């Protein structure tokens, strides 16, 4: 039995209700109004980024990414801009919502399942697309192009696969930036000369993750000096856990039944611990070869034991 209809239904079920889209548009207007009221700053340019801008938004966990680019000739540094905008948003929204700095964005938590990320940027001279962003973890600025990121995903031709990967990430509580996972998916499918079916494409990406995630280097397509697989973006411990879950996923997917695929995409509760065989990073590739050679082995099943921790 083909599993493709099941995967297509998963994607279809993730459509955002019109009411939620209207809410996001209204929130954008409110934030724009608040930021435009800053009298000592020139008028910025606003546009959608993130999953909304890339047409990758899904109902399981959606947010509004609002990119705010200021002109290149202002005297403010990108660090000062970041904290000035943070203070302005806190003054106007903190009484109702939690407003907090994240790594490159300021997050406004509206509900448990919906938040707004405001991403301040300062344009580069002689370039309308590139901008300096501020990395709060390191206190440093970095150059990138959110518009280029959006274009790469929208034009990749396999957003169906990327949405399946995003749902896999969310349902299995994986800690990896969405854009990094999308780029990994695109890299994994580069070698395919023909468009392969959705199930085989997803499995190809999971195999790539299992084999390559610890070694691979993924650069920001808009700035090769910005390495998205560095430790300050995703830790080796997080990579190790993702590899183990990818191998578990592959074992179930290779069984081929709808029940096995449903287990892959079953929502896991917060704090869920996978009943996985713990393998040292140096043995990951050897383990995957042994598992592929074993036709009769059953995949490890999920176990909710030790609910307050999971492998990381």
C-alpha positions in Angstrom: 0.0 0.0 0.0 1.3 3.4 -0.9 2.0 5.7 2.0 1.9 8.8 -0.1 -1.8 9.6 0.4 -1.2 9.5 4.2 1.6 12.0 3.9 -0.4 14.2 1.6 -3.2 14.2 4.1 -0.8 15.2 6.8 0.2 18.3 4.8 -3.4 19.1 3.9 -4.4 19.0 7.6 -1.9 21.6 8.4 -3.6 24.4 6.5 -4.0 27.6 8.6 -7.6 28.7 9.2 -8.5 32.1 7.7 -9.2 33.5 11.1 -5.6 32.8 12.2 -4.2 34.4 9.1 -6.4 37.5 9.8 -5.0 37.6 13.3 -1.4 37.5 12.1 -2.1 40.4 9.7 -3.8 42.4 12.5 -0.8 41.8 14.7 1.6 43.0 12.0 -0.4 46.2 11.8 -0.2 46.8 15.6 3.5 46.2 15.7 4.2 48.4 12.7 2.2 51.2 14.4 4.2 50.9 17.6 7.6 50.9 15.9 6.7 53.8 13.5 5.9 55.9 16.6 9.7 55.9 17.5 10.4 59.6 16.7 14.2 59.4 16.8 14.4 56.6 14.1 13.6 56.9 10.4 10.8 54.8 8.9 11.8 51.2 8.4 10.7 48.7 5.8 8.5 45.8 7.1 7.9 42.5 5.5 7.0 38.9 6.4 9.8 36.5 7.1 10.0 32.9 8.5 7.5 30.3 7.7 4.8 32.8 6.5 7.2 34.5 4.1 8.4 31.1 2.8 4.9 29.6 2.5 6.0 27.0 5.0 3.5 27.7 7.7 1.8 24.8 9.4 -1.1 24.6 11.9 0.8 22.6 14.5 3.0 25.5 15.5 2.9 28.7 13.6 4.2 32.1 14.3 4.6 35.5 12.7 8.0 36.6 11.7 8.1 40.3 11.0 11.4 41.6 9.5 12.1 45.3 10.3 14.9 46.8 8.1 16.2 50.3 8.9 18.1 52.5 6.4 21.9 52.0 6.1 22.8 55.6 6.9 21.4 55.8 10.5 23.9 56.3 13.3 22.5 53.6 15.5 24.4 50.3 15.6 22.4 47.1 15.0 23.0 46.2 18.7 21.5 49.5 19.8 18.6 49.1 17.4 17.9 45.6 18.7 17.6 46.8 22.3 15.8 50.0 21.5 13.1 48.0 19.6 13.0 45.5 22.5 12.3 48.3 25.0 9.6 49.8 22.7 7.8 46.5 22.4 8.0 45.8 26.1 6.6 49.3 26.9 3.6 48.6 24.7 2.9 44.9 25.1 4.5 43.6 28.3 1.4 44.2 30.3 -0.5 41.8 28.2 2.1 39.4 26.6 5.5 38.2 27.5 8.1 40.1 25.4 11.7 38.7 25.5 14.9 38.8 23.5 15.8 35.7 21.6 18.9 35.0 19.5 18.2 37.2 16.5 14.6 38.2 17.2 12.4 39.7 19.9 9.6 37.3 20.7 6.1 38.3 21.8 4.2 35.3 23.3 0.5 35.7 22.6 -0.5 32.2 23.3 1.1 28.9 24.0 0.8 27.9 20.4 1.4 31.3 18.7 4.1 33.9 19.1 5.5 36.8 17.1 9.1 37.2 16.2 10.3 40.7 15.4 13.7 40.7 13.6 15.5 44.0 13.5 18.0 44.7 10.7 20.2 47.4 9.4 20.7 47.5 5.6 24.2 47.4 4.1 25.4 50.2 1.9 24.8 49.7 -1.8 22.6 46.6 -1.2 18.8 46.5 -0.7 18.6 42.9 0.3 21.5 42.3 2.7 21.4 43.5 6.2 23.2 43.4 9.6 21.3 41.4 12.2 22.3 41.1 15.9 23.1 37.7 17.4 22.1 38.0 21.1 24.0 34.8 22.1 27.3 36.2 21.1 26.7 39.9 21.2 28.0 40.2 17.6 26.4 41.3 14.4 26.3 39.2 11.3 25.4 39.8 7.6 22.6 37.9 5.9 19.6 38.3 3.6 16.2 37.1 4.8 14.8 37.8 1.4 17.4 35.4 -0.1 16.4 32.7 2.5 12.8 33.1 1.5 13.5 32.8 -2.2 15.6 29.6 -1.8 12.8 27.8 0.0 10.0 29.1 -2.2 11.9 28.1 -5.3 13.3 24.7 -4.2 10.6 22.6 -5.7 10.2 20.3 -2.7 8.3 22.3 -0.1 6.1 19.2 0.3 9.2 17.3 1.7 10.2 20.3 3.8 6.8 20.5 5.4 6.9 16.8 6.2 10.3 17.4 7.8 9.0 20.4 9.8 6.1 18.3 11.1 8.5 15.5 12.0 10.6 18.0 13.9 7.6 19.3 15.9 5.9 16.0 16.6 9.2 14.5 17.8 10.3 17.5 19.9 13.5 18.1 18.0 15.6 21.1 18.7 16.9 22.4 15.4 16.3 25.8 13.6 13.6 25.4 10.9 15.8 27.1 8.3 18.7 24.8 9.0 16.5 21.7 8.7 15.1 23.1 5.4 18.6 23.5 4.0 19.6 20.0 5.1 16.5 18.7 3.3 17.5 20.5 0.1 21.1 19.3 0.4 20.0 15.7 0.9 17.9 15.7 -2.3 20.5 17.5 -4.5 21.9 14.2 -5.7 18.4 13.0 -7.0 18.4 13.4 -10.7 14.6 12.9 -10.9 11.8 14.0 -8.6 11.3 11.0 -6.3 8.0 10.2 -4.5 7.3 12.0 -1.2 7.9 9.0 1.1 11.2 8.1 -0.6 12.3 11.7 -0.5 11.6 12.0 3.2 13.5 8.8 3.9 16.4 10.1 1.8 16.6 13.1 4.1 16.4 11.0 7.3 19.2 8.8 5.9 21.3 11.8 5.1 20.7 13.2 8.7 21.7 9.8 10.2 24.9 9.6 8.2 26.0 13.2 7.8 24.6 15.5 10.5 27.7 15.4 12.8 30.1 16.1 10.0 28.3 18.3 7.6 28.8 22.1 7.4 25.8 24.2 6.3 26.6 27.8 5.5 24.2 30.7 5.3 23.4 31.0 1.6 23.5 34.8 2.0 26.9 34.8 3.9 29.3 31.9 3.7 31.0 33.1 6.9 27.8 32.5 8.9 27.9 28.8 9.6 24.5 27.5 10.6 25.8 24.2 12.0 28.1 25.8 14.5 27.9 25.0 18.2 26.2 28.4 19.0 23.3 27.4 16.7 22.9 23.7 17.3 25.0 21.7 19.8 26.7 18.4 19.2 24.4 16.9 21.9 21.3 18.1 20.0 22.7 16.7 16.8 23.3 13.4 18.5 19.7 13.2 19.6 18.4 14.1 16.2 20.5 11.4 14.6 19.1 8.8 17.0 15.5 9.9 16.2 16.3 9.9 12.5 17.5 6.2 12.7 14.4 5.3 14.7 12.3 7.0 12.1 14.0 5.2 9.2 13.5 1.8 10.9 9.7 2.5 11.2 9.5 3.9 7.6 11.2 0.9 6.1 8.6 -1.4 7.7 6.3 0.4 5.3 2.9 0.1 7.1 0.6 3.0 7.8 0.7 2.2 11.5 4.5 2.5 11.5 4.3 5.9 9.7 1.6 7.1 12.1 3.9 6.3 15.0 6.5 8.6 13.4 4.1 11.5 13.3 2.2 10.9 16.5 2.4 13.9 18.8 4.8 13.3 21.7 4.0 15.0 25.0 6.5 17.6 26.4 9.3 15.8 28.3 8.8 12.6 26.4 11.7 10.2 26.4 12.4 8.0 23.4 13.3 4.4 24.1 16.3 4.5 21.9 19.6 2.7 22.0 22.2 5.2 23.0 25.2 5.1 20.7 28.4 7.1 20.9 28.8 9.7 18.1 31.9 7.9 16.8 29.8 4.8 16.2 26.8 6.4 14.5 27.8 5.4 10.9 28.7 1.8 11.9 25.4 1.4 13.7 23.4 2.6 10.7 25.1 0.1 8.4 24.4 -2.7 10.8 20.8 -1.7 11.2 20.3 -1.5 7.4 21.8 -5.0 7.1 19.4 -6.4 9.6 16.2 -7.2 7.8 14.5 -8.8 10.7 15.2 -6.4 13.5 12.2 -4.6 15.0 12.5 -0.8 15.5 12.6 0.4 19.1 9.2 1.4 20.3 8.3 4.5 22.2 8.2 4.5 25.9 7.0 7.4 28.2 9.2 6.4 31.1 11.2 9.1 32.9 8.8 11.9 31.6 10.9 14.7 33.0 13.9 14.2 30.8 14.8 13.1 27.3 18.0 12.4 25.5 19.6 15.7 24.3 
